[in-house]
Amino acid sequence: MADPKGFMTTPRQDWPRRPVEERVRDWDEVYVPGALLPIISKQADRCMDCGIPFCHDACPLGNLIPEWNDLVSREDWRQAADRLHATNNFPEFTGRLCPAPCETGCVLAINQPAVTIKNVEAAVADRAWELGFTPPRPPDRLSGRTVAVIGSGPTGLAAAQQLTRAGHTVAVYEKDDRLGGLMRYGIPEFKMEKHHLERRIEQMRAEGTKFRTSTVVGRDVGAAELRSRYDAVVIATGATAWRELDVPGRELAGVQQAMEYLPLANRVREGDLAESPMSAAGKHVVIVGGGDTGADCLGTAVREGAASVTQLDIYAQPGGDRDEDAEPWPTYPKIYRLSAAHEEARDLETAPAADADARLFAASTLRFTGDGDGHVRSLHLVEVDAARRPVAGTGRTLPADLVLLALGFSGPDRGDGLVEQLGLGMEPRGTVARDAGFGTNVPGVFAAGDAARGQSLIVWAIAEGRAVAAAVDRYLTGSSRLPAPIGPYDRPMTV
């Protein structure tokens, strides 16, 4: 603890965002470049190095937060990077995409703003790359064992990197033409620029991990054949089976799933398309679903030049402070938060009213209506109470040329035949069944991440990738020195 009074003398200061009018004209990350490093050491000084650091328990990875906060406060970037990478393969991802449950668990958060843990993490990760502290770490010797990892999202990449470093020969199979899963085609560039992803993939290639893109296991290569070729298989396909909205008018053109819309915008950024065929330019856009995917759609639509953007959330608007009775510290509270995308929609007056939030809370979609050409033109909604019952007299209509459904995901996509060809057991909720050691009912086949856990956070995905790697290593060799930060049933989903 470099400054025992740091939390009393230094106010919280977050990584500043670029002005709205500037950032909506490009797809660069929303933060001011170079503005984090000058403030981060003093922010790390606010960490109290608690005797019982609840931030550890709040983080699924068990990040050594007080340790690297102390090192950052002293500007010892090498040691800070070592401590950060000891528990997290990809801190530059989580430092940008994780909702930071660790900050909710910060002891300071009991009665004042928490330490900017997420910002410190991003600063350490970026500084480590700048200073050359993240070289490839190939194994000293190979084990002679082979592993196939299906899926190249954060779970698959974390599992593959850990297993490669343990000496196994690992091949990652990805159905898309580029690696990264939802980090590639789901997360917009303004939340995480793709060079962060490319850099890690090149590091993994240098370590010896093999990648097979544009390969759908179950169709392009048989799942049973793959199992026979490798000593172990890790299923890390994510939860990509989207939830539907069964209301009249769903069949109208212009009513699309969020994950039909977002990949096209990302492909424009990759140079595959000159313009998205689902572009929101000049359109009245309504997003059904109040989560992060909906916010990603909102920020994308604003940048594409939408005439208006409205996001519907079926839940009532939460308050600005924690409900100490229902959600006491250190649990993750449901409070009112304004993301960068919501800030952009409000300031650009694409919200329902000037200076208002682009979200309509406690709103339930009744139906869509269109014109003579079969294209959606209106969304009809009604306000609901806490039990989601319609409130009489609250019906209204929104103009809608493009409707994006962002209602979450139920489990892995079953269309590729992977589950059936392997004969995998499934849970009633649609996820792959597994035991406490990540093993499925098929010997040598393991499941981790959203495919087995259900839709969750990137920090959980990486934690599960690291843990399943330890389980596979133990299966192949009888023991493992790889860290196993969690078990699949150790804790409920944090957010």
C-alpha positions in Angstrom: 0.0 0.0 0.0 2.0 2.9 -1.3 -0.2 5.7 0.1 -2.3 4.7 3.2 -4.3 7.9 2.8 -4.7 7.8 -1.0 -8.4 6.9 -0.8 -9.0 10.0 1.3 -6.9 12.5 -0.7 -7.5 11.4 -4.2 -11.0 11.4 -5.8 -11.9 8.8 -8.3 -11.1 9.8 -11.9 -12.2 7.6 -14.8 -10.5 7.2 -18.2 -12.2 10.2 -20.0 -14.3 9.6 -23.1 -13.8 11.6 -26.3 -16.5 14.3 -27.0 -19.6 12.7 -28.3 -19.7 14.9 -31.5 -16.2 13.6 -32.3 -16.4 9.9 -31.6 -19.7 9.3 -33.4 -18.0 10.3 -36.6 -15.6 7.4 -36.4 -15.4 3.8 -35.1 -12.3 4.3 -32.9 -12.5 3.4 -29.2 -14.5 6.0 -27.2 -11.7 6.9 -24.8 -9.2 9.7 -25.1 -6.0 8.2 -26.4 -3.1 8.7 -24.0 -5.3 10.2 -21.2 -5.2 7.1 -18.9 -1.5 6.8 -18.1 -1.0 10.2 -16.5 -3.8 9.6 -14.0 -3.6 5.9 -13.3 -0.8 5.7 -10.7 -2.7 8.1 -8.4 -5.9 6.1 -9.0 -4.1 2.9 -8.0 -3.0 4.7 -4.8 -6.6 4.7 -3.7 -6.5 1.0 -3.2 -6.5 0.2 0.5 -4.8 -3.2 0.2 -7.7 -4.6 2.4 -7.0 -7.4 4.8 -9.9 -9.2 3.1 -10.0 -8.0 -0.5 -13.6 -8.6 -1.5 -12.6 -7.6 -5.1 -10.9 -11.0 -5.3 -14.1 -12.9 -4.7 -16.1 -10.5 -7.0 -13.8 -11.3 -9.9 -14.3 -14.8 -11.4 -10.7 -14.9 -12.4 -9.5 -14.1 -8.9 -7.3 -11.3 -10.1 -4.6 -10.2 -7.7 -6.0 -6.7 -7.6 -4.4 -5.1 -4.5 -1.0 -6.5 -5.6 -1.0 -4.9 -9.0 -2.6 -1.8 -7.8 0.3 -1.3 -5.4 2.8 -2.0 -8.2 1.1 0.4 -10.5 1.2 3.1 -7.8 4.9 2.6 -7.8 5.0 2.5 -11.6 6.6 -1.0 -11.6 5.0 -2.0 -14.8 6.9 -5.3 -15.3 5.9 -6.7 -12.0 2.4 -5.4 -12.4 2.1 -7.1 -15.8 3.4 -10.4 -14.3 0.8 -10.3 -11.5 -2.0 -9.4 -13.9 -1.2 -12.1 -16.4 -0.8 -14.7 -13.6 -4.6 -14.9 -13.5 -5.8 -13.4 -16.8 -4.7 -14.4 -20.3 -6.3 -11.4 -22.0 -6.5 -8.4 -19.6 -6.7 -5.9 -22.5 -10.1 -7.5 -23.4 -11.5 -7.5 -19.9 -10.1 -4.0 -19.3 -12.4 -2.8 -22.0 -15.4 -5.2 -22.1 -15.9 -6.5 -18.6 -18.6 -4.7 -16.5 -16.2 -4.8 -13.5 -17.9 -6.7 -10.8 -14.6 -6.3 -8.9 -15.4 -2.6 -8.5 -18.7 -3.5 -6.9 -16.8 -5.7 -4.4 -14.3 -3.0 -3.6 -14.4 -2.1 0.1 -14.4 1.6 -0.8 -17.7 1.1 -2.6 -19.4 0.7 0.8 -19.6 4.5 1.2 -17.6 6.2 -1.7 -16.6 5.6 -5.3 -14.7 2.4 -5.8 -11.1 2.1 -7.1 -10.9 2.3 -10.9 -9.9 -1.3 -11.1 -11.0 -1.8 -14.7 -9.0 1.2 -15.8 -5.9 0.1 -14.0 -6.2 -3.3 -15.6 -6.4 -1.8 -19.1 -3.4 0.5 -18.4 -1.3 -2.4 -17.2 -2.2 -4.5 -20.2 -1.5 -1.8 -22.7 1.7 -0.8 -21.0 2.9 -4.4 -21.0 2.6 -4.5 -24.8 4.2 -1.2 -25.2 7.2 -2.2 -23.1 7.6 -5.7 -24.5 6.5 -7.5 -21.4 4.2 -10.0 -23.3 6.5 -12.1 -25.5 5.3 -15.5 -26.8 5.7 -18.3 -24.2 6.1 -21.5 -26.2 6.5 -24.7 -24.1 9.9 -26.1 -23.4 8.9 -29.5 -24.6 5.8 -31.1 -26.2 3.7 -33.7 -24.4 2.8 -35.7 -27.5 -0.9 -35.2 -26.7 -3.3 -33.4 -29.0 -6.4 -31.2 -28.2 -9.1 -29.8 -30.5 -10.8 -26.6 -29.3 -14.1 -25.8 -31.0 -14.7 -22.1 -31.0 -12.3 -19.1 -30.9 -14.1 -16.8 -28.5 -12.5 -15.8 -25.1 -13.2 -19.3 -23.6 -11.7 -21.2 -26.6 -8.7 -18.8 -26.9 -7.9 -19.0 -23.1 -8.2 -22.8 -23.1 -6.0 -23.1 -26.2 -3.3 -20.8 -24.9 -3.1 -22.6 -21.5 -3.0 -26.0 -23.1 -0.4 -25.0 -25.6 1.8 -23.5 -22.9 1.4 -26.8 -21.0 3.1 -28.6 -24.0 0.1 -30.0 -25.8 -0.5 -29.6 -29.5 -3.7 -27.6 -29.9 -5.8 -26.8 -32.9 -8.6 -24.3 -32.7 -11.6 -24.7 -35.1 -13.6 -21.6 -35.9 -16.7 -21.5 -38.1 -16.2 -17.9 -39.2 -13.5 -16.7 -41.6 -11.7 -14.8 -38.9 -10.9 -15.7 -35.3 -12.4 -14.2 -32.2 -16.0 -15.2 -32.0 -18.3 -12.5 -30.7 -15.2 -10.3 -30.0 -14.7 -10.2 -33.7 -18.2 -9.9 -35.2 -20.4 -9.1 -32.2 -18.4 -6.4 -30.2 -18.3 -3.1 -32.1 -15.0 -1.5 -32.9 -15.7 1.5 -30.7 -15.8 -0.8 -27.7 -12.6 -2.7 -28.5 -10.5 -2.1 -31.6 -9.6 -5.4 -33.3 -5.9 -4.8 -33.2 -6.0 -5.9 -29.6 -7.4 -9.3 -30.7 -5.0 -9.6 -33.6 -2.1 -9.1 -31.4 -3.0 -11.9 -29.0 -3.8 -14.3 -31.9 -0.3 -13.6 -33.3 1.2 -14.3 -29.9 -0.7 -17.6 -29.7 0.5 -18.6 -33.2 4.1 -17.9 -32.1 3.6 -20.1 -29.1 2.5 -23.0 -31.4 -1.4 -22.9 -31.4 -2.8 -23.9 -34.7 -6.0 -22.3 -36.1 -8.5 -23.6 -38.6 -10.9 -20.9 -39.7 -14.1 -21.3 -41.9 -14.5 -24.8 -40.5 -17.9 -25.8 -39.1 -17.4 -28.9 -36.9 -20.4 -31.2 -37.6 -20.6 -30.1 -41.2 -17.2 -29.4 -42.8 -15.5 -32.0 -40.5 -17.5 -34.6 -38.7 -17.6 -34.2 -34.9 -17.0 -37.9 -34.3 -14.1 -37.9 -36.8 -12.6 -35.0 -34.9 -13.0 -36.8 -31.6 -11.1 -39.8 -33.1 -8.2 -37.6 -34.3 -7.5 -35.9 -31.0 -6.8 -37.0 -27.5 -9.3 -34.5 -26.1 -11.9 -32.0 -27.4 -13.0 -28.8 -25.8 -16.4 -27.4 -26.8 -16.3 -23.6 -26.5 -18.8 -22.6 -29.1 -20.5 -20.0 -27.0 -24.3 -19.5 -26.7 -25.3 -18.2 -30.1 -28.9 -19.5 -30.3 -30.8 -16.3 -30.0 -34.1 -15.8 -28.3 -37.1 -14.9 -30.4 -40.0 -12.5 -30.0 -43.3 -14.2 -30.9 -45.6 -11.3 -31.6 -47.7 -10.5 -34.6 -45.7 -8.9 -37.4 -42.5 -10.7 -36.6 -42.3 -11.9 -40.2 -42.1 -8.4 -41.6 -38.9 -7.3 -43.4 -36.8 -5.1 -41.3 -37.3 -7.0 -38.1 -33.9 -8.5 -37.5 -31.9 -10.2 -34.8 -29.1 -8.1 -33.3 -26.6 -10.8 -34.2 -27.7 -10.5 -37.8 -27.1 -6.7 -37.7 -23.9 -6.3 -35.7 -21.7 -8.7 -37.7 -22.4 -6.9 -40.9 -21.3 -3.6 -39.4 -18.2 -5.2 -38.2 -17.5 -6.7 -41.6 -17.7 -3.1 -43.0 -14.9 -2.2 -40.6 -12.9 -5.3 -41.7 -13.2 -4.2 -45.4 -15.4 -7.0 -46.5 -18.3 -4.7 -47.4 -18.5 -1.1 -48.6 -21.8 -0.7 -46.7 -23.9 -2.9 -44.5 -27.1 -4.2 -46.2 -28.9 -3.6 -42.9 -27.5 -0.1 -42.4 -29.5 2.1 -40.1 -28.7 5.2 -42.1 -31.8 7.5 -42.3 -34.0 5.0 -40.5 -36.1 5.0 -37.4 -34.5 2.2 -35.3 -36.1 0.5 -32.3 -34.0 -2.0 -30.3 -36.0 -4.6 -28.3 -33.9 -5.6 -25.3 -32.2 -3.5 -22.6 -28.8 -5.3 -22.2 -25.3 -4.7 -23.5 -26.1 -6.2 -26.9 -28.9 -3.7 -27.3 -26.5 -0.9 -26.4 -24.0 -2.1 -29.0 -26.7 -1.9 -31.6 -27.6 1.6 -30.4 -24.0 2.9 -30.7 -23.7 1.2 -34.1 -27.0 2.7 -35.4 -25.9 6.2 -34.2 -22.7 5.9 -36.2 -24.5 4.7 -39.3 -26.6 7.8 -39.2 -30.0 6.6 -37.9 -32.8 9.2 -38.0 -33.7 8.1 -34.4 -32.9 5.3 -32.1 -35.0 3.9 -29.2 -34.1 1.0 -26.9 -36.9 -0.8 -25.1 -36.3 -2.4 -21.7 -39.0 -4.5 -20.2 -37.7 -3.8 -16.6 -38.5 -0.6 -14.7 -35.9 2.1 -14.6 -33.6 1.3 -11.6 -32.6 3.9 -9.1 -29.2 5.6 -9.0 -28.2 4.0 -5.7 -27.9 0.5 -4.4 -30.9 -1.0 -2.6 -29.1 -2.1 0.6 -31.9 -4.4 1.6 -32.3 -6.3 -1.7 -28.8 -6.0 -3.0 -26.4 -5.3 -0.2 -22.7 -4.7 -0.7 -20.7 -6.5 -2.2 -23.3 -8.0 -4.6 -23.6 -6.5 -8.1 -26.5 -4.0 -7.9 -29.0 -3.2 -10.6 -28.7 0.5 -10.7 -29.2 3.1 -13.4 -26.1 3.2 -15.7 -25.4 5.4 -18.7 -23.1 3.7 -21.2 -21.1 5.5 -23.9 -23.7 4.5 -26.5 -26.6 5.8 -24.4 -24.7 9.0 -23.8 -24.2 9.4 -27.6 -27.9 8.8 -28.4 -29.0 11.3 -25.8 -26.6 14.0 -26.8 -27.3 13.7 -30.5 -31.1 14.0 -29.8 -31.9 10.7 -31.4 -33.6 9.7 -28.1 -37.4 9.9 -27.7 -37.1 13.4 -26.4 -34.2 15.9 -26.3 -31.7 15.3 -23.5 -33.7 12.1 -22.6 -32.4 8.6 -22.3 -32.8 6.6 -25.5 -34.3 3.8 -23.4 -37.9 3.3 -22.7 -38.2 1.3 -19.5 -41.0 -1.0 -18.4 -42.0 -1.3 -22.1 -43.3 -4.5 -23.7 -43.7 -5.0 -27.4 -47.2 -6.0 -28.6 -46.9 -6.2 -32.3 -45.3 -4.8 -35.5 -47.2 -3.3 -38.4 -46.0 -2.6 -41.9 -47.0 -1.1 -45.2 -48.1 -2.7 -48.4 -44.6 -3.9 -49.4 -44.3 -6.1 -46.3 -41.7 -3.9 -44.5 -42.0 -2.9 -40.9 -43.0 0.7 -40.2 -44.3 0.8 -36.7 -43.8 -0.9 -33.3 -46.7 -1.0 -30.9 -45.9 -1.2 -27.2 -47.5 -1.0 -23.8 -46.1 -0.1 -20.3 -45.9 -3.0 -17.9 -45.9 -3.2 -14.1 -43.3 -5.1 -11.9 -45.0 -8.4 -12.8 -44.8 -7.6 -16.5 -48.6 -7.1 -16.7 -49.8 -4.5 -19.2 -50.9 -1.2 -17.7 -54.2 -0.1 -19.1 -54.2 3.1 -21.2 -50.4 3.2 -21.8 -50.3 1.8 -25.3 -48.3 3.8 -27.8 -46.7 3.5 -31.3 -43.2 4.2 -32.4 -42.0 4.7 -36.0 -39.8 1.8 -36.9 -38.0 1.2 -40.2 -35.5 -1.2 -38.6 -36.3 -3.3 -35.5 -33.4 -5.1 -33.8 -34.1 -8.0 -31.4 -31.5 -8.1 -28.6 -33.2 -10.6 -26.2 -30.2 -12.7 -25.3 -29.2 -16.3 -26.1 -30.4 -19.7 -24.8 -27.4 -21.9 -25.6 -25.2 -23.2 -28.4 -26.6 -23.3 -32.0 -27.8 -26.8 -32.8 -27.8 -26.3 -36.6 -24.3 -27.7 -37.2 -25.0 -31.2 -35.9 -22.1 -31.1 -33.4 -24.3 -32.1 -30.4 -26.1 -34.9 -32.2 -23.0 -36.4 -33.8 -21.2 -36.6 -30.5 -24.3 -37.7 -28.6 -23.8 -35.0 -26.0 -26.2 -34.7 -23.1 -28.0 -31.4 -22.8 -29.5 -29.4 -20.0 -33.2 -28.4 -20.1 -32.3 -24.8 -20.6 -30.4 -25.7 -23.8 -26.8 -25.8 -22.7 -24.3 -28.7 -22.9 -24.5 -30.9 -19.8 -21.2 -31.3 -17.9 -19.9 -32.5 -14.5 -18.0 -30.6 -11.9 -14.8 -31.3 -13.8 -16.1 -29.8 -17.1 -16.5 -33.3 -18.6 -19.5 -34.2 -20.8 -21.1 -37.6 -21.0 -18.7 -38.4 -23.8 -15.2 -39.4 -22.5 -12.5 -37.0 -23.5 -15.0 -34.2 -24.5 -15.2 -31.2 -22.3 -17.5 -28.2 -22.4 -16.8 -24.6 -21.1 -18.0 -21.1 -21.4 -21.4 -19.9 -22.5 -22.0 -23.3 -24.4 -22.2 -25.0 -21.0 -22.7 -22.2 -18.5 -25.2 -20.1 -20.4 -24.9 -16.5 -21.6 -22.5 -14.7 -19.2 -19.6 -12.2 -19.0 -16.3 -12.2 -20.8 -14.5 -12.5 -17.5 -16.4 -15.7 -16.8 -15.5 -16.9 -20.3 -11.8 -16.5 -19.7 -12.0 -18.0 -16.3 -13.8 -21.1 -17.6 -11.3 -21.4 -20.4 -8.4 -21.5 -17.9 -10.2 -23.9 -15.7 -11.2 -26.3 -18.5 -7.6 -26.3 -19.7 -6.5 -27.5 -16.2 -9.2 -30.2 -16.3 -8.0 -31.4 -19.8 -4.4 -31.3 -18.8 -5.2 -33.5 -15.8 -7.2 -35.9 -18.0 -4.3 -36.2 -20.4 -1.4 -36.5 -18.0 -2.9 -37.5 -14.6 -2.0 -34.2 -12.9 -1.8 -30.5 -13.8 0.3 -27.5 -12.8 -2.1 -25.2 -14.7 -4.1 -22.9 -12.4 -7.8 -23.8 -12.1 -9.5 -20.6 -10.8 -13.0 -21.9 -10.6 -15.3 -24.8 -10.9 -18.5 -24.5 -13.0 -20.8 -24.5 -10.0 -18.7 -22.7 -7.5 -20.6 -19.4 -7.7 -23.7 -18.1 -9.5 -23.4 -15.7 -12.4 -22.2 -12.4 -11.0 -24.2 -10.2 -13.4 
